[in-house]
C-alpha cells in the first residue's frame, strides 16, 4: 500500500478475502469487500447481512469490524453492496485520500460507480497486488497444502478402485468425492473442488464433469482433482485405462513422465518459471511430442493463483515456499488426450513434491 501510495485498499477478490481474513463461505456471487488500511490492525469486512454471521464465525477480526448491508441492496435496480462499501469509505474519512481497487474483478459499471461517488478521490488500480503477495507461502500454509495433497493422493487411489466396466461415471464420481470430503489422517476436506472426469471418447477434453455414461472395456479415463484444506488446494491428475492401455497411450505416458522429471529437476531458487517449462518442452520435443498449453501455474487458495505461470517467457524467479501445480495435461486432438501432474513447492535447494500418487497409467479391470 505504501508503494502504491494508497490510504485504503478495497479487496473484492474472494480468494484474497480468504487470505486476509480466513473467510471461506461461498457468498462471492454478491458484492462484498474487505477494506484494509495501514493505520488499523484489522480490516473491515462489508458483506450481505445474511452472510455476516459466517464472517463472525470464520474471520479473525472482532465483530465490530464486520458490517452487514441490508437485503434491499440485493438485485436492486440502481444500487448494490458496493454502495455500502462506498458509504463506509466516506463515513470513515477515507474518501479524501487515495483508494486502491482490484479492478480486474469489478465490472466497468462498478468501477465507474466508485469514481462517480468518490469524486475527488484518487482511485488506483491494485489488481493482483494481494495475489502476488500470496505467491510465497508461510510454513503453516505449506503444512495445510501438504494435508490437501494427501487427500488428493487418496482420491486418486480411490478412483483406481471404483473405475470399472459397467460402472456409471456418476457413481465413480460420488466415491471419489467422498474421499475428498472425508479426507485422510484425521484431516477432512473443507471444500469440494471441481473434478474433471474425461472418459473415452472425450479424453480430448479437459474440464468436463461426469456424464450419464458408464465406463466400458477399453476406455481411457483422465481425472483432475484437488484436495482442499481451508481453501488451499493441491491439484493432481492421473490417467486410467480399463484393460490394457493402447500403444499410443503408453508412448505418450513414457514421454510425458520423462518431461515431468526434467521439469522437476529444473526447479530451484533463482531459476525462472520459463526454465522449468522449457525443461519439459525440450524433453518431449526430442521425443516427437509437443504441448500447446502452459505447464502449470502458481497454486494455493482457490486452486489457481493468477500470477506466475510455468510457460516459456515467464521470467518470474522461483523462491523458497512458492507452490505450483505442474500441470502436464496434453490434449493432442479432439478425441485423445493424456494427463499427469504434481503439486510441488520450491525449497532452499530444489523441489519438494507434495503429491505422491504413483506416476503410472492406472490399469483397471
N, C-alpha and C positions, 0 to 999 in steps of 0.2 A: 504494500500500500504506500509505503514511503517512496519507493522508486517510481510508482505511478502517480504520486502526488495526489492521492485521493483521501478524503476525510472519512468516507464510509464506503463500504463495498456491499453491494446488493447481490447475494448469491442465490441464484434460482435453479441451477443445475441440481437435479435430485441427488446425484452421487456426491457432489461437493457438499451438499447439505448433510449427507450421511457422514462424510469425512470430518466435518467441523462440529457436528452435534451428536452423532450416534443415532439419528432418526432414520428408520428404515421402512416405515409404513408406506403403503402404496397409494399415495394421495397426490402424486405429481401431475395428475391429469387436470387439476385445477391450479390456479395461481397460488404460489407460496414462496417465501423467500426468507433467508437469514440476512440480517443487517449486521455487519461486522464493523466496528470502529477501533481505532488504535487506542482510544482512551478507556475503553471498557474491557474487563477481563472476559466477559461472557457476551456472546452475540444475542441479538433479539430475533426470535422466530415468529413470523407473522403467517398464519395459515387459517384455513377454514375452521369454523367453530367446532364442527363435529369431529375434526381430526386433532383438535388441541389436546384432548386427554391422552392420545397416543404420544404426543410430544412430551407431555408431563411425565409419562412413564419411561420413555426411552432416552430423552435428552439429559445431558449433564447439567444444563442450566437450571437456575431457580425458576419457580413458576411465574414470578413477576416478569421474566424475560420471554414468556410465551404469550403472544397477543392473538386472540381469536377474532376473525372478522365474521360478520353476520351472513346467514344463508341468503339474504337478499342479494348479495353480490354474485351468487352463482347463477349463470345463464341469464344475467341481466343484459338488456339490450345496449346500455350505454356505459356501464361500469363493471369492474371485476375486482378480484382480490388485489391486483396491483394498485388500485386506487387506495386500498387500505395501507399498502406499503408506502405510497407517496404521502398519505396523511401522516403516517408515523414519522417519516423523514422531516416533514415540515414541523410537526409538533416537537420533535427532539432537537430542533435548531440545526439540522444537518443540511438544510436546503440552501444555505448561504455559501457553502464551500464547493468542494468537488466530490462527485459521487461516481463510483465505478459500477458498471453494469456488465453482466455476462450476456452480451447482445446476441451471440450466436444462438442462444436458447430462447430468445424472446422474439415474438412476431414483430414485424415492421410497425404495426399499429401500436403495440405496447411500447416500443422504443420511442415512437412519436408522442405517446401519452406522457412518458417521463419528461421528455423535452418540453412539451407544451405546459404541463402543470408545474414543472420546476424551472420556469423561465428565469434566466439569470444564473442558474446553477451550471457549473462546468461538468458535463457528462463525459466520462472516459470509458472507452471500450476495454473491459478487463476480461474478455472471453479467454477461457482456459488458464487464467492466472493461477487459480487454485488447483486446477487439474495438473499442471506441471509440477506443483509442489508435491502432489501425491506420488510422483514417479519413483522417488526413493522412499522405501518403506522403513518403518521402525522395526525393532526386533519383535515387538508384540504383534505387529501386522504380519510379519513373516511367519510367526507361530500360528496365527489364525489361518493364513493361506496354506500352511502345511496340513492343518486339520482338514481344510476343504479338499486338498489334494488326496488325502487318504480316503475321503468319501468318494471322490471321482474314481479312484482305483477300484474300490469295492463295487461301484456301479458298473464299471466296465467288465469286471469279473462276473457279476450277476447277469449281464447281457449274454455272456457266453453260455450260461446255464439255461436261459429261457428262450433263446432263439432256436427254434426247431421247425422242421417242415410241418405244416398244418396249423401252427400257432398263429393267432391273429397278431398283427403288428400292435394293435391297441393293448392286448393282454401283455405282450412283452414290455411295452412302454410302462404299463402300470407297475410291473415288477421292478423295472429299473428305477422308476420314480420313487418307489417305496424305499429303496436304499438311499437315494439322495435326500429323502426326508428323515428317515430313521438315523442315518449316519453310522459312524463306527467309533469304537474306542470310547463310548460314552458321550460322544460329541455329535448331536443331531445336526442335520442340515437346517438352516434357519430361513431358507427361501428355496423355492423350486424354480430353477432357471430353465430356459427353453432347451428342449432336447431335439436334435435332428436325427431322424431315422430314415435313411435314404436307401431303399432296397431295390434290387433289380425289378423293373427296368429303369429305375430312377437314380442310379448311382452317379449319373452325371449332374445331379442337382446337389445343392449344399445346405439349404436352410428350410427344408420342408419337415413337418411333423409326421407322426404316424399316419397311415392311411387305413382304409377299411379292409385292405387285403390281408391275406395270410402269407406266411413265408413258405417258399417252395424249394424242393430239392434243386440244387444247382444255383440257387440265388446267392448273390453277394449283398451284404448289408454294411453300410457305412454309418457310424454313430459318432456324434459330437455331443458332449455333455459337460456339465461343470458342477462339482460340489460347491456349496456356498455356506460360509460361516460369517454371520453378522454383516452380510453384504459383500464380503470378499470371496472371489471366485478363483477356482483353479481348473481350467478347462483341459479336456483330454479327448482325443479322437483315436478310434481304432476301427479296423476293417475286419469283417467276419465273412466266412464262406460256409454255406450249407452244403457239405460234401467237399470234394477235392477242389481247391482253387484252380482257376484256369491258368494256362501258361502265361497269358498276358498279365494277369493279376500278380502272379509270382514274380515276374520280371520287374514290374513297376515297384512292387514292395521292396525287392532287394536293392534297387537303385535308390529309392527314397530313404531307406534306412541308412544307406551309405552317406547320403546327403545330410541326413539328420545328425549323424555322428560328426561329420565335418563342421556343421554349423555350431554344435555344442562345443567342439574343440576350439572354435574361434572366439568364444565368449571369455572375456577378461576385462578388468578395469582398463580404460584407455582405448580399447577397441571401439569402433562405431557400430551402430545398427547395420549400416551398409556392409561392413566387414563380415558380420555374421550371415547376412542374407547372401552375399556373393560367395561365401564358402559353400553354401548349399547349392546355389545356382550353377556354379562352375563344376561342382562334383557331378551333378546329374546330367549336365550338358555333355560332359565327356562320355557319358553312357547313352547318349542319344535321346535324352528326355529333357523337357522344359516345363516350366511352371509360370503361368502368366501372372497370377495374383501374388501379393506380398507374402512373406514367410512368417509373419506374425506381428504382434503388437504388444504394447505395454498392457499389463493386466493387474487388476486389483478389485476395487469396488465396482460392482455393476458390470462384470465381465471385461469389457473393452475400455481401456483408458485412452481417449482420443488425443494422444500426444505422439510418442515415438512409435515408429513402425520398423519392423525388420524388412527393409526393402533397399534396393540399390539406390544410392543417393541420399539416404537419411544419415546425416552426419552427427546425430545425437551420440554423445560419448557415454559409454557404459560406466556406471558407478556401482559400488557395492550396494546390495539390497534393492536394486532395480529388479522388477519381476516382469516376465514376458510369457506370453503363450506362443511357443514356436509352432505355428500352425502350418503344417505341410500338406493340407488337403490339396489334391491336384485333380481338377476336373478337366479331363482330357478331351472329351467330346460330350455331346448331349446325352448319351446313354452309358457313358463309362467314366468313373472317377475312382479315386483311391484316397483314403485319409489315414494320417498318423500325426500325432502331435505330442508335445510335452509342455508342462508349465515349469519354468526354471527361474532361479534368482541368480544374480551376479554376486560373486563372493570377492573377497580381497585378493584371491589368487586365480579365480576361474569361474566355475559354474557349479551350482547345486540344483540338480533336477528334483523338483518337489514331487512330481508324479512318478509312479514306479510300475505301472502295468507292463507286462511283457510286450516287447516290440516285435510282435508276430501277427500274422494273419490268424485270427481265431477260427479254427476249423471245427465245425459242429455238425452233428448228425441227427 
